[in-house]
Amino acid sequence: MKAAPKVNIDGLYIEDTLVDDAFSGVVPFYAEIVPQPPANPDEAEQEPAPEVEQPAETPEPILAGYLVGIAVTPGLYRPRFDLVAWEAYQDAESAARAAFQVEYDQWAALPEEERGDAPVYQAPAQPTLWIEGLTPEEIEEITRPQPIEPTELELLTAVVEGIQQQNAQLQEVVVSSGEELSAVKTASAEQKLTLSALGSEQVKQDLSTLDLKQQNNVIGAELVRKDISILDLYMQGQVLGQMLAALELKILANGTGGESNV
């Protein structure tokens, strides 16, 4: 057994099929005929049997393709067997055999001493029978380089790089917030020292005021201005304390991956 190509009615390759080792040439094959059931089985049963049985009509076979005893030429994208060239080759071969037979008969009719060498049959050259079944445009389309899809590892690498970049940005925010918090803490410490110094000064001013209040109205007015200044500084200290608390909450939120609502 050997494999032989099977083609459709246009000569396009379908598949290989097993044939006998002696198989050659081109042989047609036909579509399988499936018997059709009666349109209405009940009516078929009620219909009386004819007295004389008529022979059943054999449906016309439908040509499906050909079995080819010539191997497919390698390198074709969609092999097609040139049925027209095959028929022309068969006609040329028949003509060559007929011509040879005439020549041989003429040679055989001569007397033996006049015959000379017997004629030799010269078969016509076989043409190229397996050809390309695709157009140049179709070949260009299927051979065009396709975009390379990224592998799963490349996709994961891109995701990791994105996460690393986000972490770097978050670290910058944390460092910046830490610097702001440090500056606020320093300002708050200085403000506390200022408030402490002002508090001591206030005590001294109060004692001086008790001793000199009735002696000098100008000193009394200065005391009022000092009280207002101390109150203003105290309020500033309260505001700085709130800022410090907000920044500490912001750093805590950034460190845990959440977002602060402050």
Beta strands, then each sheet from edge to edge (+ up, - down):
strand 1: 2-8
strand 2: 13-19
strand 3: 26-30
strand 4: 63-68
strand 5: 79-81
strand 6: 130-132
sheet 1: 2+ 1- 4+ 3-
sheet 2: 5+ 6-
end
